[in-house]
Amino acid sequence: MGNEERHGVLVGWTSQELGSNVMVDLQTFDRASWGTHDTPDHTRILMTRSQAAVLANHLLKVSGSLPPPRRKRWLASLLD
């Protein structure tokens, strides 16, 4: 595998839960095929749920979006 750096655009994704892991399928077009109507490239990434959560939080932060509100723990919800 070479150390070639690729640049592209994300056009879609899907995810699948696999027990304690998550498989993310990223669909991209590289710079050379942006204008064509070919099918996108697929990159599949297997990560732990913890890695997926860290990635999600990072993407929320860099996008300027707010994370979803934290759920109250069961004891705190009983005291409200």
Backbone as numpy.savetxt, mean C-alpha at the origin, in Angstrom:
# Nx Ny Nz CAx CAy CAz Cx Cy Cz
19.71 -10.01 -10.57 18.87 -8.84 -10.57 19.76 -7.60 -10.57
19.53 -6.70 -11.50 20.36 -5.51 -11.60 19.93 -4.43 -10.63
20.76 -3.42 -10.53 20.46 -2.29 -9.65 19.85 -1.15 -10.45
19.17 -1.49 -11.52 18.53 -0.51 -12.38 17.41 0.21 -11.65
17.42 1.53 -11.71 16.38 2.32 -11.06 15.28 2.57 -12.07
14.03 2.29 -11.69 12.90 2.47 -12.59 11.98 3.54 -12.03
11.40 4.31 -12.93 10.43 5.33 -12.54 9.13 5.05 -13.27
8.05 5.19 -12.57 6.76 4.91 -13.18 5.65 5.60 -12.43
4.44 5.24 -12.82 3.25 5.81 -12.20 2.36 4.66 -11.74
1.82 4.82 -10.54 0.92 3.82 -9.96 -0.47 4.05 -10.54
-1.06 3.01 -11.12 -2.38 3.14 -11.72 -3.43 2.30 -11.00
-3.01 1.46 -10.08 -3.96 0.67 -9.33 -3.26 -0.29 -8.39
-4.04 -0.87 -7.51 -3.50 -1.87 -6.60 -4.63 -2.72 -6.06
-4.27 -3.88 -5.61 -5.18 -4.75 -4.88 -4.40 -5.33 -3.71
-5.11 -5.85 -2.74 -4.44 -6.50 -1.61 -5.22 -7.74 -1.24
-4.52 -8.65 -0.63 -5.12 -9.91 -0.22 -4.53 -10.29 1.13
-5.40 -10.63 2.06 -4.95 -11.07 3.38 -4.54 -12.53 3.29
-3.36 -12.83 3.80 -2.84 -14.20 3.80 -2.43 -14.57 5.21
-3.40 -14.80 6.07 -3.09 -15.12 7.47 -2.48 -13.92 8.16
-1.25 -14.07 8.63 -0.58 -12.97 9.32 0.15 -12.04 8.36
0.00 -12.26 7.06 0.67 -11.45 6.05 -0.35 -10.79 5.13
0.15 -9.85 4.34 -0.67 -9.16 3.34 0.11 -9.18 2.03
-0.58 -9.54 0.94 0.02 -9.48 -0.39 -0.56 -8.26 -1.09
0.30 -7.36 -1.51 -0.12 -6.16 -2.23 0.35 -6.30 -3.67
-0.58 -6.11 -4.61 -0.27 -6.16 -6.04 -0.35 -4.74 -6.57
0.80 -4.16 -6.92 0.87 -2.80 -7.46 0.85 -2.86 -8.97
-0.02 -2.09 -9.60 -0.10 -2.04 -11.05 0.47 -0.70 -11.50
1.51 -0.76 -12.33 2.24 0.44 -12.71 2.52 0.47 -14.21
2.79 1.67 -14.69 3.35 1.87 -16.03 4.69 2.55 -15.84
5.70 2.09 -16.56 6.98 2.80 -16.49 6.96 3.96 -17.48
7.94 4.80 -17.38 7.98 6.03 -18.17 7.85 5.76 -19.67
8.47 4.70 -20.16 8.47 4.41 -21.60 7.08 4.01 -22.10
6.21 3.51 -21.23 4.91 3.02 -21.69 3.73 3.85 -21.17
3.99 5.08 -20.67 2.91 5.91 -20.16 1.84 6.19 -21.21
2.25 6.45 -22.44 1.30 6.83 -23.48 0.66 5.67 -24.21
1.09 4.47 -23.98 0.53 3.32 -24.69 -0.65 2.76 -23.92
-1.37 1.89 -24.56 -2.53 1.27 -23.91 -2.24 -0.18 -23.57
-0.98 -0.50 -23.32 -0.61 -1.84 -22.90 -1.13 -2.10 -21.49
-1.10 -3.36 -21.09 -1.50 -3.69 -19.73 -0.40 -3.25 -18.77
-0.78 -2.89 -17.56 0.24 -2.42 -16.61 1.13 -3.56 -16.12
2.31 -3.17 -15.64 3.19 -4.12 -14.97 2.62 -4.41 -13.59
2.87 -5.61 -13.09 2.42 -5.99 -11.75 3.64 -6.28 -10.89
3.66 -5.70 -9.71 4.68 -6.00 -8.71 3.95 -6.48 -7.47
4.24 -7.68 -7.06 3.59 -8.24 -5.88 4.56 -8.21 -4.71
4.07 -7.68 -3.60 4.90 -7.51 -2.42 4.21 -8.21 -1.25
4.92 -9.12 -0.62 4.42 -9.81 0.57 5.01 -9.12 1.79
4.14 -8.72 2.71 4.62 -8.05 3.92 3.80 -8.52 5.11
4.36 -8.32 6.28 3.63 -8.64 7.50 2.56 -7.57 7.72
1.61 -7.87 8.56 0.57 -6.88 8.88 1.20 -5.64 9.54
2.23 -5.86 10.33 2.92 -4.75 10.97 3.58 -3.84 9.92
4.23 -4.44 8.94 4.85 -3.65 7.86 3.77 -2.89 7.09
2.64 -3.53 6.83 1.55 -2.88 6.11 1.03 -1.67 6.91
0.91 -1.80 8.21 0.44 -0.71 9.06 1.43 0.45 9.06
2.72 0.15 9.15 3.74 1.19 9.13 3.71 1.92 7.79
3.60 1.17 6.69 3.53 1.78 5.36 2.29 2.65 5.24
1.14 2.16 5.71 -0.10 2.93 5.63 0.02 4.23 6.42
0.57 4.16 7.62 0.74 5.38 8.43 1.68 6.36 7.76
2.75 5.86 7.15 3.69 6.74 6.45 3.01 7.43 5.27
2.24 6.67 4.48 1.55 7.26 3.33 0.51 8.29 3.76
-0.18 8.03 4.86 -1.12 9.02 5.38 -0.38 10.30 5.78
0.76 10.16 6.42 1.53 11.31 6.87 2.04 12.13 5.70
2.66 11.50 4.70 3.23 12.25 3.58 2.15 12.83 2.67
0.95 12.25 2.69 -0.13 12.78 1.85 -0.86 13.94 2.53
-0.60 14.13 3.81 -1.27 15.20 4.55 -2.65 14.81 5.03
-3.01 13.55 4.91 -4.32 13.07 5.36 -4.26 12.71 6.83
-5.43 12.69 7.43 -5.50 12.31 8.84 -5.76 10.81 8.94
-5.12 10.15 9.88 -5.43 8.74 10.09 -6.84 8.60 10.66
-7.45 7.43 10.52 -8.77 7.25 11.10 -8.71 7.40 12.62
-9.80 7.85 13.24 -9.77 8.03 14.70 -9.54 6.69 15.40
-8.79 6.76 16.49 -8.51 5.54 17.26 -9.79 5.05 17.92
-9.95 3.75 17.91 -11.10 3.17 18.61 -10.79 3.14 20.09
-11.82 3.36 20.89 -11.66 3.25 22.33 -11.52 1.79 22.70
-10.72 1.54 23.69 -10.60 0.18 24.20 -11.91 -0.20 24.89
-12.13 -1.46 25.06 -13.42 -1.94 25.55 -13.75 -1.37 26.93
-12.73 -1.24 27.81 -13.00 -0.72 29.16 -13.36 0.76 29.08
-12.67 1.53 28.27 -12.99 2.95 28.14 -14.37 3.15 27.56
-14.77 2.29 26.64 -16.11 2.44 26.05 -17.20 2.12 27.07
-16.91 1.26 28.05 -17.89 0.95 29.10 -18.07 2.12 30.06
-17.01 2.92 30.23 -17.05 4.02 31.19 -17.67 5.29 30.60
-17.91 5.34 29.31 -18.53 6.52 28.69 -20.01 6.56 28.90
